[in-house]
Amino acid sequence: SGLPECIHVDNGAEFHARAFKRGCDDHGIAIAYRPPGTPRFGGHIERLIGTMMGSVHLLPGTHFSNVLEKGDYDPAAHAVMTMRELETYLALEIVGSYHASLHRGLGRPPIAAWYDAIPTRQQRYPRDALGFLLDFLPFETRVLRFWAAQDVGKAIHPVMCAGQIEGGTLQAIGWALCEAVVWKEGRIVNGRMTNYIIPTSLDAPPFETILVEEPYSGGPFGAKGVGELPMDGGAPAVAAAVEQALGLRLDDLPLLPENLFLAWQAQNGVAGGADLALSMHDGSAR
């Protein structure tokens, strides 16, 4: 109950993530990393996992611990639970059966040891439960889907026309989220493709491209240019989506995760938000 004084973790990448370290630091939680090459430090959690898996293997549909134990058994044919039901089963097994059963190491049920220890410790609680959750979430802004409608006059080649719009829109998304020109003493310090981050095909969201055709008398066969306009609306659209989702209105691009976090801190009166303006102007381009 309440905030822990210390969290003991292994050396997984998620425990070295900036969001995890930042959240622990903001809430006064120390992090104790398991020394490399010392598997005995993780014994207690591995034993708990082993206990839980022993219970799971008693259920119809188990895959057992190895192929030899499994033999000719068909887990799919004998399965009796959905994934949601299995999650509920594990939760009840931990907070019900395990916590109420005699623990050999403690000499009593874990729940009894817990209630005996609680009165002797000063409990800390987060000031804001939602803010506590957000402090541990990575600030990653990504576009899940993009709708683009453009007046193209007459689409002489619809596939190429749509491709031009989608390519230009992806450039606009890069401008909105990651393409930061960093200056130092009058020079651009990230002028290479290795440190100037642009979106690739892997970053492209699903596009819904709508070709609005109204033939233009001043263009060849009624066509209009389609290469420039996708850059005009894409970045403001992403910024508007971020504002709607987070209530943060920023007037600098790109919307880097660290800038969004500082803006959120400033808006909510959290320490560190005063550095927002300096941080944004050091690492972004107008």
C-alpha positions in Angstrom: 0.0 0.0 0.0 1.5 3.3 -1.0 4.7 4.2 -2.7 7.7 1.8 -2.3 11.0 3.1 -0.9 13.0 1.0 -3.4 12.4 -1.2 -6.4 14.7 -4.2 -7.0 15.0 -4.9 -10.8 17.1 -6.8 -13.2 19.0 -5.3 -16.1 16.2 -5.5 -18.7 16.0 -2.6 -21.1 12.7 -1.5 -19.8 14.2 -0.8 -16.3 16.9 1.4 -17.9 14.3 3.4 -19.9 14.2 7.1 -19.3 10.5 7.1 -18.4 11.1 4.5 -15.7 14.1 6.3 -14.2 12.3 9.7 -14.4 9.2 8.4 -12.7 11.1 6.8 -9.9 13.2 9.9 -9.4 10.2 12.2 -9.4 8.5 10.2 -6.7 11.5 9.4 -4.5 11.8 5.7 -5.3 15.3 4.3 -5.3 16.2 1.7 -8.0 18.4 -1.2 -7.0 19.7 -3.1 -10.1 20.7 -6.7 -9.9 24.5 -7.0 -10.3 25.4 -8.6 -13.7 26.2 -12.3 -13.5 24.4 -12.9 -10.2 21.2 -14.9 -11.0 20.7 -15.7 -7.3 19.6 -12.1 -6.7 16.4 -12.9 -8.7 15.6 -16.1 -7.0 12.5 -15.0 -5.1 10.6 -13.8 -8.2 11.7 -16.9 -10.2 10.4 -19.1 -7.4 7.1 -17.3 -7.5 6.9 -17.7 -11.3 7.6 -21.4 -10.8 4.8 -21.7 -8.2 2.4 -20.0 -10.5 3.4 -22.1 -13.5 2.9 -25.3 -11.4 -0.7 -24.2 -10.9 -1.2 -23.3 -14.6 0.1 -26.8 -15.6 -2.8 -28.3 -13.7 -5.3 -26.6 -16.0 -6.7 -28.4 -19.1 -5.0 -27.0 -22.2 -1.5 -26.6 -20.6 1.5 -26.8 -22.9 3.6 -28.3 -20.0 7.2 -27.2 -19.4 8.8 -29.0 -22.3 7.9 -31.1 -25.4 8.8 -34.4 -23.6 6.2 -33.8 -20.9 3.7 -32.6 -23.5 4.0 -35.7 -25.6 0.9 -36.2 -27.8 -1.3 -34.0 -25.7 -3.3 -31.5 -27.8 -3.5 -28.3 -25.7 -5.9 -26.5 -28.2 -8.4 -29.4 -28.1 -8.5 -29.4 -24.3 -8.4 -25.6 -23.6 -11.2 -24.3 -21.4 -10.2 -20.7 -20.9 -9.9 -17.5 -22.9 -6.9 -15.3 -22.3 -9.0 -12.9 -20.2 -10.2 -15.8 -18.1 -6.6 -17.0 -17.6 -5.6 -13.5 -16.5 -8.4 -13.5 -13.9 -7.4 -17.0 -12.8 -3.8 -15.9 -12.2 -4.8 -12.8 -10.3 -7.1 -14.8 -8.0 -4.4 -17.5 -7.6 -1.9 -14.8 -6.4 -4.0 -12.6 -4.2 -6.2 -15.4 -3.0 -4.6 -18.8 -2.7 -0.9 -17.9 -2.7 -1.2 -14.9 -0.3 -3.4 -16.9 2.1 -1.3 -20.1 2.2 1.5 -20.9 4.6 4.9 -19.6 3.2 7.9 -21.8 4.2 10.3 -18.9 4.2 8.1 -16.6 6.2 6.6 -19.2 8.5 3.1 -17.7 7.9 0.9 -16.6 5.0 2.3 -13.6 3.0 -0.9 -11.6 3.7 -0.3 -11.9 7.5 3.3 -10.8 7.1 2.1 -7.8 5.1 -0.5 -6.7 7.6 2.0 -7.0 10.5 4.5 -4.8 8.7 2.2 -2.1 7.4 1.6 -0.3 10.8 5.4 -0.1 11.4 6.1 1.9 8.2 5.2 5.4 7.2 3.1 5.2 4.0 3.5 7.6 1.1 0.9 8.1 -1.6 1.2 9.9 -4.9 -0.4 13.4 -4.8 -2.2 12.7 -8.1 -3.0 9.1 -9.1 -3.3 9.9 -12.8 -0.2 12.1 -12.8 1.7 9.1 -11.2 0.6 6.9 -14.0 1.6 9.4 -16.6 5.0 9.9 -15.0 5.9 6.3 -15.8 4.5 6.3 -19.3 7.0 6.9 -22.2 6.2 10.1 -24.0 6.0 8.8 -27.5 3.9 10.6 -30.1 3.0 8.6 -33.1 0.4 8.9 -35.8 -2.0 6.0 -35.9 -3.9 6.9 -39.0 -3.9 9.8 -41.3 -6.7 11.1 -43.6 -5.7 13.3 -46.5 -8.2 14.9 -48.9 -6.8 17.1 -51.6 -8.3 18.9 -54.6 -6.2 17.5 -57.5 -8.2 18.9 -60.4 -8.1 15.8 -62.6 -6.2 12.8 -61.4 -4.5 11.7 -64.6 -2.8 8.8 -62.9 -4.7 8.2 -59.6 -2.2 5.8 -58.1 0.8 8.1 -58.6 -1.3 11.0 -57.5 -2.2 9.3 -54.2 1.4 8.3 -53.7 2.6 11.8 -54.1 0.1 13.0 -51.5 1.1 10.2 -49.1 4.8 10.8 -49.5 4.4 14.6 -48.9 2.2 13.9 -45.9 4.9 11.6 -44.4 7.4 14.4 -44.8 4.9 16.7 -42.9 4.6 14.1 -40.1 8.4 14.1 -39.9 8.4 17.9 -39.6 5.7 17.6 -36.9 7.3 14.9 -34.7 11.0 14.3 -35.2 12.9 16.5 -37.7 14.7 18.9 -35.3 17.5 21.1 -36.7 19.9 21.7 -33.9 22.2 24.7 -34.0 25.3 25.4 -32.0 27.5 28.5 -32.4 25.9 29.2 -35.8 26.4 25.7 -37.2 24.0 22.8 -37.7 25.3 20.0 -35.5 23.0 17.3 -36.8 23.5 17.7 -40.6 23.8 14.0 -41.3 21.3 11.3 -42.0 22.6 9.4 -38.9 21.6 12.2 -36.5 18.9 14.1 -38.4 15.9 11.8 -37.9 13.4 11.5 -40.7 10.5 9.1 -40.9 10.8 6.0 -43.0 8.3 3.6 -44.5 8.3 1.8 -41.1 7.0 5.0 -39.5 4.3 5.6 -42.0 0.8 5.3 -40.6 -2.1 3.8 -42.6 -3.3 6.5 -45.0 -6.8 7.2 -46.2 -6.2 9.3 -49.3 -9.2 11.1 -50.9 -8.7 12.6 -54.4 -11.1 15.5 -54.8 -11.5 15.9 -58.6 -12.7 19.2 -59.9 -11.0 19.7 -63.3 -9.0 22.9 -63.5 -9.2 24.8 -66.8 -5.7 26.3 -66.3 -3.9 22.9 -66.0 -3.0 20.1 -68.4 -6.0 17.9 -69.0 -7.6 19.6 -66.0 -4.9 18.6 -63.5 -3.5 20.6 -60.6 -0.1 20.3 -58.9 -0.2 17.9 -55.9 3.4 18.0 -54.7 3.4 21.0 -52.3 0.1 21.0 -50.5 0.6 17.8 -48.4 3.3 19.7 -46.5 1.0 22.5 -45.6 -1.7 20.8 -43.6 0.0 17.7 -42.2 2.1 19.2 -39.4 -0.8 21.5 -38.1 -3.1 18.5 -38.2 -0.7 16.4 -36.0 -0.2 19.4 -33.6 -4.0 19.7 -33.4 -4.4 16.0 -32.6 -1.8 16.3 -29.8 -3.6 19.3 -28.4 -6.9 17.5 -28.4 -5.4 14.4 -26.7 -3.2 16.1 -24.1 -4.6 19.7 -23.8 -1.1 21.0 -24.7 -0.8 23.7 -27.3 2.7 24.2 -28.5 3.8 26.7 -31.1 7.2 25.0 -31.9 7.9 22.0 -34.1 8.8 19.3 -33.9 6.7 18.0 -31.0 9.6 16.1 -29.4 8.7 13.7 -26.5 10.8 15.7 -24.0 9.2 19.0 -25.0 5.7 17.5 -24.5 6.7 16.2 -21.1 8.1 19.6 -20.1 5.0 21.3 -21.4 2.8 18.9 -19.4 4.9 19.6 -16.3 4.6 23.4 -16.8 0.8 23.1 -17.3 0.4 21.0 -14.2 2.7 23.0 -12.0 5.3 20.2 -11.7 8.9 21.1 -10.8 11.1 21.3 -13.9 8.5 22.8 -16.2 10.2 26.2 -15.9 12.9 24.9 -18.2 10.4 24.4 -21.0 11.2 27.5 -23.1 14.9 27.0 -23.0 14.7 23.3 -23.9 12.3 23.8 -26.8 14.3 26.6 -28.4 17.6 24.7 -28.0 16.4 21.6 -29.8 13.7 22.6 -32.3 13.3 24.6 -35.5 10.6 27.2 -36.1 
